[in-house]
Amino acid sequence: MASSPCGITNFDSGLEIKTRSVEQTLIPLVSQITTLINHKDKPKKSERTLAAIHRVGQAVSVAVGRFVAVGEAIATENQELKEEMGQACFEARRAGDAIAQLTDASATTAAAIVMASPAQTDGRATVFSDRTAMVKAARLLLSSVTKVLVLADRIVIKQIIASRNKVLVTLDHLERVSTFQDFVHIFSQFGNEMVEFAHLTGDRQNDLKDENKRARMAAARAVLEKCTMMLLTASKTCLRHPDCESARINKDAVFQRMRCALEQVIEIVTEARSSGETRVLPASLYNGIKDFKSRVESLREGGGLYPSPPQSLVGQLEALVERTEDFTDSAYTSHEQRQAILGLCQVARQHAQQLAQAWGEAQAAQDQEVTEGVEVCIIKTCQSACDLHRELHKVAVSRAADLLRLHGEQLPLRALKVSGGEGNLEAVGEFTRTLTEQKEQLVETCRLLGHVSGTEPLEITCVHAEETFHVIGPQIISASQTLALHPSSKIAKENLEVFCEAWESQLCDMALLLREINDVTEGRRGDKKPYLSLPRPGKHTANLKTTKAVKLDAEEQTSMAKLGVELRLLSSDMDGELDKWEEQEHEVVRHGQSLASMAYSMYLFTRGEGLLKTTLDLFHQAEVLSEEGIQLCSSLSNFSIQLVEEKTALTTEMEKLLALCQQLQTGAKTPVQGKTATFQTVDSSIQTSRAIMAAVLCLLPLCNKLNRKYKSERNSLGSPQGWRERQDATSPVREDDSANGKNSNGFGVRPLGEHMAGMNLLESK
């Protein structure tokens, strides 16, 4: 039996927990069952201890009963799960009843146990006299409850698939539409269905335990977000100019990409590919070098008895050197960089060969320990591999930074808009070649970044960026050709603008990706969470359409420099405070990391740097920051339920934080006109964001302290009075609600989670 929540995936070898909601729902139950099984085996039990154990056992049984009632209601609404769910619910109820019986001690029995040793009870099986029975009952309970939750999770998947199917049907209708009137009607329906799909997939993305799946989901959802606006303008352009070949090509490409992204989402959710193959990331040099170093260092462990000489390491290194051709064969790699990489590859070869030779000599001498010569060769080989990785990282990162700096002004896009609007096909062709070369540079650079990204989620994001540049480049070209053929068409001009914005947005994402790769390499934050699921700056959101995007001039940036520096310091302080948390996956930590990252972006804005280029971008970022702060308040509220005694200490700061978030949200959504009003709103947004960061910074140490205290006390049995106080402070779930199946609709895990969350009140003091 696992003694901590991290072991909950082992209850049943056939059940794999893939979502956080299922895992978090099980944690209270695991804690209580662990407490019952791992109680201290004292020779005598006080009446108070027996009463406490009795309360835990009865409460577990009642909570399981409510839980099972909801599970049975879900089974009734979903006939395909009825048989499996019914069996799992039956086993859960049986196990809950068994635990209640094992912890039940009548007054007579209790007195007998108090006066006697565990072996001298009246023969009746209890948690003291029959530990094996308790372990079996607990194992059955945890296995059956997990199965109910996993089955309920299928309902979520079923909802996502059903939503995708609706979107596909409407997408087919939209592709075949022939009149503007029909298009407007169907696109309105399509928009509503996409909003529903976005909500379902967004919740699923955040719920997934696997970081790689979350990164893939974020990438697919980012494609859908961009394609929705592209689909609107490309379809309108094709309807206005039905005989234009470039417009038709553009539209077909958008619809095809939309369908591919929808399919990718379903593949991630269902973990199945329609064609049966498995999507494999290209082998990165980072992982290859890491594995090579690990194998070299493992030679120390085997000593002279290592089963085979390290000749295979030479072959493995040659395979790595061959993969560096992505760097050395590139036309965009400078001569100096190419020579440096080739030189380091040669040094690594020499050291690997020397290692193989030294190892062979040690084997011939039948040395039973690693000799000094072999140890020196191991150190040199590992060092040369590190030097090679460092050079590759420097080349990839410097090229990406140079490209972002070079293409920051978007000169080819501007030229295409101007020449297309003038109907100058010759100029469009010339700037098309320039954009194509830029696209090839960006695609290759994303591939190089993938080699040195450092984590698989970032590697997935690099692949997504590479594919996006590869696809959007030709779409911009066809859109500019359409405009050149119809220079007076407002729809064709709008269409080109949307594709250009998608290109610019991907450049912003690439800048963020570059920063995250640097953070991982320098060890500042470890594995970064993908932020592609957050709203991105510069999108066509309804609440920002009436506000004009402007850039701050040098004078305005100077006047805001102090505010920006304060925001940067608060962001650094928050990073430091979050590093003190033992549980880096805690909800409070995740929200805090997001807030720190967004605050840093706002600081860069005050310096005229970073992803936020215009005031419109800043207002959008402020809105997202306020939403993240509100989510943090919600997490803190749930957290404080477990800490009833200390809840008052959190309430004041939480209310202050919530008020600031609402103030920032209102200000960010309010349209402004005129330079003075815009500057004042920018100033107000940054000041409020600074106040939010300060408020969160006040809360974090207290929350961390209370969390550590809560963890240290949760495994010890407390007095019945302590449980009673918690029970009074927590609103119980009524029996009639469970019986009537309330909250058993839609997301199957959530209503079940609400009932199991009631187990939190059992956590002992």
C-alpha positions in Angstrom: 0.0 0.0 0.0 1.4 3.4 -1.0 1.9 5.7 1.9 1.6 8.9 -0.2 -0.6 10.2 -2.9 2.1 9.7 -5.5 1.5 6.0 -5.2 -2.1 6.0 -6.2 -1.4 4.9 -9.7 -0.5 1.4 -8.4 -3.8 0.4 -6.9 -4.7 -1.6 -10.0 -2.3 -2.5 -12.7 -5.0 -2.1 -15.3 -5.9 1.4 -14.3 -3.7 4.3 -15.3 -4.6 7.8 -13.9 -4.0 10.3 -16.7 -5.6 13.4 -15.3 -5.0 15.7 -12.3 -8.7 15.8 -11.4 -8.9 12.1 -10.8 -5.6 12.1 -8.9 -6.6 15.1 -6.7 -10.0 13.5 -6.0 -8.3 10.4 -4.7 -5.8 12.1 -2.4 -8.1 12.7 0.6 -9.2 9.1 0.5 -5.6 7.8 0.2 -4.7 9.9 3.2 -7.4 8.6 5.4 -7.0 5.0 4.5 -3.2 5.3 5.0 -3.9 6.8 8.4 -6.1 3.9 9.4 -3.6 1.3 8.3 -0.5 2.9 9.6 -1.8 3.8 13.1 0.7 3.3 15.9 0.6 -0.2 17.3 0.4 0.7 21.0 -0.3 -2.2 23.4 -3.3 -0.3 24.8 -5.8 2.0 23.1 -7.6 4.8 24.9 -11.4 5.2 24.4 -10.6 8.5 22.8 -8.4 6.9 20.2 -10.9 4.1 19.5 -13.7 6.7 19.1 -11.5 8.7 16.7 -10.8 5.7 14.5 -14.4 4.8 14.6 -15.3 8.3 13.3 -12.8 8.0 10.5 -14.1 4.6 9.4 -17.7 5.7 9.5 -17.0 8.9 7.6 -15.1 7.0 4.9 -18.1 4.7 4.6 -20.6 7.6 4.3 -18.4 9.5 1.8 -18.1 6.4 -0.3 -21.8 5.8 -0.2 -22.5 9.3 -1.5 -19.7 8.9 -4.1 -21.3 5.6 -5.3 -24.7 7.2 -5.5 -23.3 9.8 -8.0 -21.5 7.1 -9.9 -24.6 5.1 -10.3 -26.5 8.2 -11.5 -23.8 8.8 -14.1 -24.1 5.1 -15.2 -27.9 5.5 -15.6 -27.3 8.5 -17.9 -24.6 6.7 -19.9 -25.8 3.2 -20.8 -22.5 2.2 -22.4 -20.8 2.5 -19.0 -23.6 1.0 -17.0 -22.3 -2.5 -16.5 -18.7 -1.6 -15.7 -19.7 1.4 -13.6 -22.2 -0.7 -11.7 -19.7 -3.4 -10.8 -17.1 -0.8 -9.7 -19.7 1.0 -7.6 -20.8 -2.4 -6.0 -17.1 -3.1 -5.1 -16.6 0.4 -3.7 -19.7 0.1 -1.5 -18.7 -3.3 -0.3 -15.2 -2.1 0.6 -16.6 1.0 2.4 -18.9 -1.2 4.5 -16.0 -3.5 5.3 -13.9 -0.6 6.6 -16.8 0.7 8.7 -17.2 -2.7 10.3 -13.4 -3.1 10.9 -13.3 0.3 12.7 -16.5 -0.2 14.6 -15.9 -0.7 18.3 -19.0 -0.9 20.6 -18.7 0.4 24.2 -18.2 -3.2 25.4 -15.7 -4.1 22.8 -13.9 -0.8 23.3 -13.5 -1.4 27.0 -12.2 -4.9 26.3 -9.6 -3.5 23.9 -8.5 -0.8 26.3 -7.8 -3.4 29.0 -6.3 -6.0 26.8 -3.6 -6.3 24.2 -4.6 -6.6 20.5 -4.2 -10.4 20.6 -6.6 -10.6 23.6 -9.8 -9.1 22.2 -13.1 -10.9 22.2 -12.4 -12.5 18.8 -14.1 -9.9 16.8 -12.1 -8.7 13.8 -11.1 -5.0 14.1 -8.5 -2.7 12.6 -6.3 -3.7 15.6 -6.8 -7.5 15.5 -7.0 -8.0 11.7 -4.7 -5.7 9.9 -4.7 -7.9 6.8 -8.4 -7.6 6.4 -8.1 -3.8 6.6 -5.4 -3.8 3.9 -7.5 -5.9 1.6 -10.5 -3.7 2.1 -8.5 -0.6 1.6 -6.9 -2.0 -1.6 -10.4 -3.0 -2.9 -11.8 0.4 -2.1 -9.0 2.4 -3.7 -9.1 0.2 -6.8 -12.8 0.4 -7.2 -13.0 4.1 -6.6 -10.2 4.7 -9.1 -12.1 2.6 -11.6 -15.3 4.7 -11.1 -13.3 7.9 -11.7 -11.5 6.6 -14.7 -14.8 5.4 -16.2 -16.4 8.8 -15.5 -13.4 10.4 -17.2 -14.5 8.7 -20.4 -17.5 10.9 -20.4 -15.2 13.9 -20.8 -13.6 12.3 -23.7 -17.0 11.4 -25.2 -18.0 15.1 -24.9 -14.9 16.3 -26.7 -15.4 13.8 -29.5 -19.1 14.8 -29.9 -18.1 18.5 -29.9 -15.4 17.8 -32.6 -17.9 15.9 -34.7 -20.3 18.9 -34.6 -17.5 21.2 -35.7 -16.6 18.9 -38.6 -20.1 18.7 -39.9 -20.5 22.5 -39.8 -17.0 22.9 -41.3 -18.1 20.8 -44.3 -21.2 23.0 -44.7 -19.1 26.1 -44.5 -16.7 24.8 -47.1 -19.5 24.2 -49.6 -21.4 27.5 -49.0 -22.0 29.6 -52.1 -23.7 32.8 -50.9 -22.8 35.4 -48.3 -26.1 35.1 -46.5 -25.6 31.4 -46.0 -22.0 31.9 -45.0 -22.9 34.4 -42.3 -25.5 32.1 -40.8 -23.4 29.0 -40.9 -20.2 30.7 -39.6 -22.2 32.0 -36.6 -23.1 28.5 -35.7 -19.5 27.4 -36.4 -18.2 30.1 -34.0 -20.5 28.9 -31.2 -19.4 25.3 -31.7 -15.7 26.3 -31.7 -16.1 28.2 -28.5 -17.6 25.1 -26.9 -14.8 22.9 -28.3 -12.2 25.4 -27.0 -13.6 25.3 -23.5 -13.7 21.5 -23.4 -10.2 21.1 -24.8 -8.8 23.9 -22.7 -10.1 22.2 -19.5 -8.7 18.9 -20.7 -5.3 20.4 -21.5 -5.0 21.8 -18.0 -6.2 18.5 -16.5 -3.7 16.3 -18.3 -0.8 15.0 -16.1 1.6 14.4 -18.9 3.5 17.5 -19.8 4.2 16.3 -23.4 0.5 15.8 -24.0 -0.3 19.2 -22.6 2.3 20.8 -24.9 0.9 18.9 -28.0 -2.7 19.9 -27.0 -1.6 23.5 -26.6 0.0 23.5 -30.1 -3.1 22.0 -31.7 -5.4 24.5 -30.0 -3.1 27.4 -31.0 -3.5 26.3 -34.7 -7.3 26.1 -34.3 -7.3 29.6 -32.7 -5.4 31.1 -35.6 -7.2 29.2 -38.3 -10.7 30.3 -37.1 -10.0 33.9 -38.1 -8.1 32.8 -41.3 -11.1 30.7 -42.3 -13.4 33.7 -42.0 -11.4 36.0 -44.2 -10.3 33.3 -46.7 -13.9 32.1 -47.2 -15.1 35.7 -47.6 -12.4 36.4 -50.2 -13.2 33.3 -52.1 -16.9 34.2 -52.1 -16.2 37.7 -53.4 -13.7 36.5 -56.0 -14.9 33.0 -57.0 -12.7 32.8 -60.1 -9.5 33.7 -58.3 -7.2 30.6 -58.2 -5.0 32.0 -55.4 -8.0 32.7 -53.2 -9.3 29.2 -53.7 -5.8 27.7 -52.9 -5.6 29.8 -49.7 -9.1 28.8 -48.6 -8.4 25.0 -49.2 -5.2 25.2 -47.2 -6.9 26.8 -44.2 -9.7 24.1 -44.2 -7.2 21.3 -44.5 -5.1 22.7 -41.6 -8.2 23.1 -39.5 -9.2 19.5 -40.0 -5.6 18.2 -39.2 -5.6 20.2 -35.9 -9.0 18.8 -34.9 -7.7 15.3 -35.6 -4.6 16.0 -33.5 -6.7 17.0 -30.6 -8.7 13.8 -30.7 -5.5 11.7 -31.1 -4.2 13.3 -27.9 -7.5 12.8 -26.0 -8.1 9.2 -27.1 -4.4 8.2 -27.4 -5.1 6.6 -30.7 -4.1 7.4 -34.3 -6.5 6.7 -37.1 -3.7 5.2 -39.3 -2.2 3.2 -36.5 1.3 4.9 -36.5 2.8 6.7 -33.5 3.9 10.3 -33.7 7.6 10.4 -32.8 9.7 13.5 -32.3 12.8 13.8 -34.4 15.9 12.8 -32.4 17.4 15.9 -30.7 21.1 16.4 -30.2 20.4 17.4 -26.6 18.9 14.0 -25.7 21.6 12.2 -27.8 24.4 13.9 -26.0 22.7 13.4 -22.6 22.4 9.7 -23.3 26.0 9.5 -24.5 27.3 11.1 -21.4 25.2 8.8 -19.2 26.6 5.7 -20.9 30.2 7.0 -20.5 29.7 7.8 -16.8 28.2 4.3 -16.3 31.5 2.8 -17.1 32.6 3.8 -13.5 29.9 1.6 -12.0 31.0 -1.6 -13.7 34.6 -1.4 -12.8 36.8 -4.1 -14.4 33.9 -6.5 -14.5 32.0 -4.4 -17.1 30.5 -7.0 -19.5 31.7 -5.3 -22.8 34.2 -2.7 -23.8 32.9 0.8 -24.7 33.5 0.4 -28.4 29.8 1.0 -29.0 30.3 4.5 -27.5 32.5 5.4 -30.5 29.6 4.4 -32.9 27.1 6.3 -30.8 29.3 9.4 -31.0 29.6 9.1 -34.7 25.8 9.1 -35.0 25.7 12.3 -33.0 28.3 13.9 -35.1 26.3 13.0 -38.2 23.2 14.8 -36.7 25.3 18.0 -36.2 25.1 18.3 -40.0 21.8 20.2 -39.4 24.1 22.9 -38.1 27.2 22.5 -40.3 25.4 22.0 -43.6 23.2 25.1 -43.2 23.8 28.0 -45.6 23.0 30.3 -42.7 25.8 29.0 -40.4 28.8 31.3 -40.4 32.2 29.9 -41.3 33.5 30.4 -37.8 30.6 28.6 -36.2 30.9 25.7 -38.6 34.6 25.3 -37.9 34.0 25.5 -34.1 31.4 22.7 -34.3 33.6 20.5 -36.5 36.6 21.1 -34.3 34.7 20.1 -31.1 33.3 17.0 -32.9 36.9 16.0 -33.7 38.0 16.5 -30.1 35.1 14.4 -28.9 36.1 11.6 -31.4 39.7 11.6 -30.1 38.6 11.4 -26.5 36.1 8.6 -27.1 38.8 6.6 -29.0 41.3 7.2 -26.1 38.7 6.0 -23.7 38.1 2.8 -25.7 41.9 2.2 -25.8 42.4 2.8 -22.1 39.5 0.6 -21.3 40.9 -2.2 -23.4 44.3 -2.0 -21.7 42.6 -2.1 -18.3 40.7 -5.2 -19.3 43.8 -6.9 -20.6 45.5 -6.2 -17.2 42.4 -7.7 -15.5 42.0 -4.6 -13.3 39.0 -5.0 -11.0 38.6 -1.3 -10.5 38.5 1.7 -12.8 42.1 2.8 -13.3 43.3 6.4 -13.1 43.8 6.4 -16.9 40.3 5.3 -17.6 38.9 7.9 -15.1 40.8 10.7 -16.9 39.4 9.5 -20.3 35.9 9.4 -18.9 36.2 13.0 -17.6 37.7 14.2 -20.9 35.0 12.5 -23.0 32.1 13.9 -20.9 33.7 17.4 -21.0 34.1 17.3 -24.8 30.4 16.3 -25.1 29.4 19.2 -22.9 31.5 21.6 -24.9 29.9 20.4 -28.1 26.4 20.9 -26.7 27.3 24.3 -25.4 28.5 25.4 -28.9 25.4 24.0 -30.6 23.2 25.8 -28.1 25.1 29.0 -28.7 24.8 28.8 -32.4 21.0 28.0 -32.4 20.1 30.6 -29.8 22.3 33.4 -31.3 20.8 32.7 -34.8 17.2 32.8 -33.4 17.9 36.0 -31.6 19.5 37.6 -34.7 16.6 36.5 -36.9 14.0 37.9 -34.4 15.9 41.2 -34.3 16.4 41.3 -38.1 12.7 40.6 -38.9 11.2 42.6 -36.0 10.1 45.4 -38.4 8.4 42.9 -40.7 9.6 44.7 -43.9 8.7 41.9 -46.3 5.1 41.8 -45.0 4.8 45.6 -45.2 6.1 45.6 -48.8 3.7 42.8 -49.8 0.7 44.8 -48.4 1.8 47.9 -50.2 2.6 46.3 -53.6 -0.5 44.1 -53.4 -2.7 47.1 -52.7 -1.1 48.8 -55.7 -1.8 45.8 -57.9 1.9 45.5 -58.7 2.3 41.8 -59.4 6.0 42.1 -60.3 6.8 43.7 -57.0 4.7 41.1 -55.2 6.8 38.4 -56.9 10.0 40.1 -55.8 9.0 40.4 -52.1 7.5 36.9 -52.2 11.1 35.6 -52.8 12.3 37.6 -49.9 9.5 36.2 -47.6 10.2 32.6 -48.8 13.9 33.0 -47.9 12.9 34.4 -44.5 10.5 31.4 -44.0 13.3 28.9 -44.8 15.6 30.6 -42.3 12.9 30.5 -39.5 12.0 26.9 -40.3 15.6 25.8 -40.1 16.2 27.9 -36.9 13.2 26.2 -35.2 14.7 22.9 -36.1 18.0 23.8 -34.6 16.3 25.1 -31.4 14.5 21.8 -31.1 18.0 20.1 -31.0 19.0 22.2 -27.9 15.6 22.8 -26.3 16.4 20.8 -23.2 12.9 19.4 -22.5 10.4 17.4 -24.5 7.5 19.9 -24.1 9.8 22.7 -25.5 10.9 20.4 -28.3 7.2 19.8 -29.2 6.7 23.6 -29.2 9.8 23.9 -31.5 8.2 21.4 -34.0 4.9 23.3 -33.8 6.7 26.6 -34.6 8.6 25.0 -37.5 5.3 23.6 -39.0 3.5 27.0 -38.5 6.1 29.0 -40.4 6.3 26.4 -43.1 2.5 26.5 -43.7 1.7 30.3 -43.1 4.5 31.5 -45.5 2.9 30.1 -48.7 -0.6 31.3 -47.4 0.7 34.9 -47.1 2.1 34.7 -50.6 -1.2 33.4 -52.1 -3.2 36.1 -50.1 -0.9 38.8 -51.4 -1.3 37.5 -55.0 -5.1 37.7 -54.6 -4.8 41.3 -53.4 -2.6 42.2 -56.3 -5.1 40.8 -58.7 -8.0 42.7 -56.9 -6.2 45.7 -55.4 -9.5 47.5 -54.7 -11.0 44.6 -52.7 -11.3 45.4 -49.0 -12.0 41.7 -48.2 -8.7 40.7 -50.0 -6.8 43.3 -48.0 -8.3 42.2 -44.7 -7.5 38.6 -45.6 -3.8 39.4 -46.2 -3.8 41.4 -42.9 -5.0 38.4 -40.9 -2.4 36.0 -42.3 0.3 38.6 -41.7 -0.9 38.9 -38.1 -0.7 35.2 -37.7 3.0 35.3 -38.9 3.8 38.1 -36.4 2.0 36.2 -33.6 4.2 33.2 -34.3 7.3 35.3 -34.2 6.2 36.5 -30.7 5.7 32.9 -29.7 9.2 32.1 -31.0 10.6 34.9 -28.8 8.9 33.4 -25.8 10.1 29.9 -26.8 13.7 31.3 -27.0 13.4 32.7 -23.5 12.1 29.5 -22.1 14.9 27.5 -23.7 17.4 29.9 -22.1 15.7 29.6 -18.7 15.9 25.8 -18.8 19.6 25.9 -19.9 20.5 28.4 -17.2 18.5 26.5 -14.6 16.4 29.5 -13.6 13.1 27.7 -13.6 13.5 24.2 -14.7 10.8 22.7 -17.0 8.6 25.5 -18.1 4.8 25.2 -18.5 3.6 25.8 -22.0 1.6 29.1 -22.2 0.3 28.7 -25.7 -3.2 27.9 -24.2 -3.4 31.5 -22.8 -4.9 34.2 -25.0 -2.1 35.6 -27.2 -1.5 39.4 -27.7 -2.8 40.8 -31.0 -5.8 38.6 -31.6 -9.2 39.7 -32.8 -11.0 39.7 -29.5 -14.3 41.5 -29.3 -13.6 43.6 -26.3 -10.5 45.1 -27.9 -11.7 46.0 -31.4 -12.6 49.6 -30.5 -9.2 50.4 -29.0 -6.5 51.5 -31.3 -3.1 49.8 -30.9 -0.3 52.3 -30.5 3.4 52.2 -29.4 4.8 54.2 -26.6 7.4 56.8 -27.6 10.8 57.2 -25.9 9.5 59.9 -23.5 6.6 57.7 -22.3 8.9 54.7 -21.9 11.2 56.8 -19.7 8.3 58.1 -17.5 7.3 54.5 -16.9 10.8 53.1 -16.3 10.5 53.2 -12.5 7.1 51.4 -12.5 8.6 48.8 -14.8 11.7 48.2 -12.6 9.4 47.8 -9.6 7.4 45.2 -11.5 10.6 43.4 -12.5 11.8 43.3 -8.9 8.4 42.0 -7.7 8.6 39.3 -10.4 12.0 38.2 -9.2 10.9 38.2 -5.6 8.0 36.0 -6.5 10.2 33.6 -8.4 12.4 33.3 -5.3 9.4 32.8 -3.0 8.0 30.1 -5.3 11.3 28.2 -5.3 10.9 27.7 -1.6 7.8 25.5 -2.1 8.4 21.8 -1.8 5.5 21.0 -4.1 6.3 22.7 -7.4 3.1 21.2 -8.9 0.9 22.9 -6.3 -1.9 25.0 -7.9 -0.8 28.1 -6.0 2.8 27.7 -7.4 1.5 27.2 -11.0 -0.6 30.4 -10.8 2.2 32.3 -9.2 4.6 31.3 -12.0 2.2 32.4 -14.6 1.7 35.8 -12.9 5.5 36.3 -12.6 6.0 35.5 -16.3 3.3 37.9 -17.4 4.6 40.6 -15.0 8.0 40.2 -16.6 6.5 40.7 -20.0 4.9 43.9 -18.9 8.2 45.1 -17.5 9.8 44.5 -20.9 7.1 46.5 -22.5 8.1 49.5 -20.5 11.5 49.2 -22.0 10.2 48.8 -25.6 11.3 45.1 -25.6 9.7 41.7 -25.5 6.5 40.3 -26.9 4.2 43.1 -26.1 4.7 45.6 -28.9 1.6 47.9 -28.6 -0.7 49.2 -25.9 -3.3 46.8 -27.3 -1.0 44.0 -26.5 -0.4 45.4 -23.0 -4.2 45.7 -22.3 -4.7 42.1 -23.4 -1.9 40.9 -21.2 -3.3 42.9 -18.3 -6.7 41.2 -18.8 -5.0 37.7 -18.9 -3.1 38.6 -15.7 -6.2 39.6 -13.9 -7.9 36.3 -14.9 -4.9 34.4 -13.6 -5.1 36.4 -10.3 -8.8 35.5 -10.0 -8.0 31.8 -10.6 -5.3 32.1 -7.9 -8.0 33.5 -5.5 -10.2 30.5 -6.3 -7.3 28.1 -5.5 -6.5 29.9 -2.3 -10.2 29.7 -1.3 -10.2 25.9 -1.8 -6.9 25.7 0.0 -8.2 27.6 3.0 -11.1 25.0 3.4 -8.4 22.6 4.6 -7.2 25.1 7.1 -10.3 26.3 8.9 -8.4 27.6 12.0 -6.1 29.8 9.9 -8.7 30.9 7.3 -9.2 34.4 8.8 -5.5 35.2 8.3 -5.9 34.6 4.5 -9.3 36.2 4.0 -8.2 39.9 4.1 -5.4 39.5 1.7 -7.5 37.4 -0.6 -10.3 40.0 -0.7 -7.7 42.7 -1.5 -6.2 40.6 -4.3 -9.6 39.9 -5.8 -10.6 43.5 -5.8 -7.4 44.5 -7.5 -7.9 41.8 -10.2 -11.4 43.0 -10.9 -10.2 46.6 -11.1 -7.5 45.6 -13.6 -9.9 43.6 -15.6 -12.4 46.4 -15.9 -9.7 48.9 -16.9 -8.2 46.6 -19.5 -11.6 46.0 -21.1 -12.6 49.7 -21.2 -12.1 51.2 -24.7 -9.9 54.3 -24.8 -9.4 56.9 -27.5 -6.6 59.4 -27.8 -3.0 59.3 -26.9 -3.4 60.9 -23.4 -6.2 58.6 -22.4 -4.3 55.6 -23.7 -1.1 56.5 -21.8 -3.1 57.0 -18.6 -4.7 53.6 -19.0 -1.3 52.0 -19.6 0.0 53.7 -16.5 -3.0 52.6 -14.4 -2.8 49.0 -15.7 0.9 48.7 -14.8 0.3 50.2 -11.3 -2.6 47.9 -10.6 -0.5 44.9 -11.8 2.2 46.0 -9.5 -0.3 46.1 -6.6 -1.5 42.6 -7.5 2.0 41.2 -7.5 2.7 42.8 -4.1 -0.5 41.3 -2.7 0.3 37.8 -4.0 3.8 38.2 -2.6 2.3 38.8 0.8 0.1 35.7 0.5 2.8 33.2 -0.7 4.9 32.9 2.5 1.8 32.5 4.7 0.3 29.9 2.3 3.6 28.0 2.2 3.9 28.0 6.0 0.3 26.7 6.4 0.8 24.1 3.7 3.8 22.7 5.4 2.0 22.7 8.7 -1.0 21.0 7.1 1.2 18.3 5.5 3.0 17.6 8.8 -0.2 17.1 10.7 -2.3 15.2 8.1 -1.0 11.7 9.0 -1.6 11.8 12.7 -4.9 11.0 14.3 -6.5 13.9 16.2 -9.3 14.2 18.6 -13.0 13.8 17.6 -13.5 17.4 18.6 -11.0 18.5 15.9 -12.9 16.6 13.3 -16.2 18.0 14.5 -14.9 21.5 14.1 -13.8 20.8 10.6 -17.1 19.2 9.8 -19.0 22.2 11.1 -16.8 24.5 9.0 -17.3 22.5 5.8 -20.7 22.3 4.1 -21.6 18.7 3.8 -23.2 17.1 0.8 -26.8 16.2 1.4 -28.0 12.7 1.0 -30.9 13.8 -1.2 -28.6 15.5 -3.6 -26.7 12.3 -4.2 -29.7 10.2 -4.5 -31.3 12.6 -7.1 -28.1 12.5 -9.1 -27.4 16.3 -8.8 -24.3 17.4 -10.6 -24.0 14.1 -12.4 -24.3 15.7 -15.8 -21.5 16.6 -18.2 -18.0 16.3 -16.8 -18.2 13.0 -15.0 -15.2 13.4 -12.7 -16.3 16.8 -11.3 -19.4 15.7 -9.4 -17.6 12.7 -8.1 -14.7 14.9 -7.0 -17.1 17.1 -5.1 -18.2 14.2 -3.0 -14.7 12.8 -2.4 -13.5 16.4 -1.6 -15.6 16.1 1.5 -12.9 13.7 2.7 -10.8 16.8 3.3 -12.8 17.4 6.5 -11.4 14.1 7.8 -7.8 15.2 7.6 -6.5 14.9 11.2 -4.9 17.6 13.1 
